[in-house]
Amino acid sequence: MERLRERLLEERAQLLEEIDALSYLHSDGLATTTEYEHYGNHMADIGTETFEHEKDLALEMNLRRLLQATEDALRRMEQGSYGICANCGEQIPLERLEVLPQATLCIRCKRLQEKQH
């Protein structure tokens, strides 16, 4: 269990670092431009820039979701509910937690969830 906790802490630190790097790009103006900065640019250049900006935003949102899942897992560890399936209440196999330490569902419940969507 301590090994999983250390891994979650490492993942949290890495995610925070990546989010900070993306946020820096946006706050420093490196990834955003104003309406007038496009004047004279080719439409394809503007499209590429817009695409890259949207891609960065989607990446940042995904990193934030992963960070939340990691912090939730650490919180469950502190509360003593880590490794217990949120759906059926059974123990999540250690093998699954080693692959996905943020897992909240056992494999059976995860498969059922995926079939429903």
C-alpha positions in Angstrom: 0.0 0.0 0.0 2.9 2.4 0.8 4.3 1.8 -2.7 1.0 2.8 -4.2 0.8 5.9 -2.0 4.3 6.9 -3.2 3.3 6.4 -6.8 0.2 8.5 -6.3 2.3 11.3 -4.7 4.8 11.2 -7.6 2.0 11.3 -10.2 0.4 14.3 -8.4 3.7 16.2 -8.4 4.2 15.4 -12.1 0.6 16.4 -13.0 1.0 19.7 -11.1 4.2 20.4 -12.9 2.6 19.8 -16.3 -0.4 21.9 -15.5 1.8 24.7 -14.3 3.8 24.5 -17.6 0.6 24.8 -19.7 -0.8 27.5 -17.5 2.5 29.5 -17.9 2.1 29.3 -21.7 -1.4 30.8 -21.5 -0.7 33.4 -18.8 2.5 34.6 -20.5 0.7 35.1 -23.8 2.7 32.5 -25.6 -0.3 30.4 -26.5 -2.9 33.2 -26.9 -3.1 36.2 -29.2 -5.4 39.1 -29.6 -7.8 39.7 -32.5 -5.5 42.3 -34.0 -2.4 40.2 -34.0 -4.0 38.1 -36.7 -4.2 41.0 -39.1 -2.2 40.1 -42.1 -1.8 36.5 -41.2 -2.9 33.7 -43.5 -6.1 32.0 -42.6 -4.3 28.7 -42.4 -1.9 30.1 -39.8 -4.8 31.4 -37.7 -6.5 28.0 -38.0 -3.3 26.2 -36.9 -2.9 28.5 -34.0 -6.5 28.1 -32.9 -6.2 24.3 -33.2 -3.0 24.3 -31.0 -4.7 26.5 -28.4 -7.7 24.3 -28.2 -5.5 21.2 -28.0 -3.6 22.8 -25.1 -6.8 23.6 -23.3 -8.1 20.0 -23.8 -4.8 18.6 -22.5 -5.0 20.9 -19.5 -8.5 19.8 -18.7 -7.5 16.2 -18.9 -4.5 16.8 -16.7 -6.8 18.5 -14.1 -9.2 15.5 -14.2 -6.3 13.1 -13.6 -5.0 15.3 -10.8 -8.5 15.2 -9.2 -8.6 11.4 -9.4 -5.1 11.2 -7.9 -6.0 13.5 -5.0 -9.3 11.5 -4.5 -7.3 8.3 -4.3 -4.9 9.8 -1.7 -7.9 11.0 0.3 -9.5 7.5 0.2 -6.2 6.1 1.5 -6.3 8.5 4.4 -9.9 7.6 5.1 -9.3 3.8 4.8 -11.6 3.3 1.9 -8.9 3.0 -0.8 -9.0 -0.2 -2.9 -12.7 -0.8 -2.2 -15.0 -0.8 -5.3 -17.3 2.3 -5.1 -20.1 0.2 -6.8 -20.1 -3.3 -5.2 -18.0 -2.7 -2.1 -15.6 -5.6 -2.9 -11.8 -5.3 -2.7 -10.2 -4.1 -5.9 -7.4 -6.5 -6.8 -3.9 -5.2 -6.2 -3.0 -6.0 -9.8 -5.6 -3.5 -11.0 -4.4 -0.8 -8.5 -0.8 -1.3 -9.6 -1.9 -0.6 -13.2 -4.3 2.2 -12.3 -3.8 3.4 -8.7 -6.7 5.9 -9.1 -9.2 3.1 -9.8 -12.5 3.4 -8.0 -14.2 0.3 -9.5 -13.2 -3.3 -9.7 -12.8 -4.8 -13.2 -16.3 -6.4 -13.2 -18.1 -3.1 -12.2 -15.9 -1.1 -14.7 -16.9 -3.5 -17.5 -20.6 -3.1 -16.6 -20.2 0.6 -16.5 -18.6 0.6 -20.0 -21.4 -1.5 -21.4 -23.9 1.0 -20.2 -22.2 3.8 -22.0 
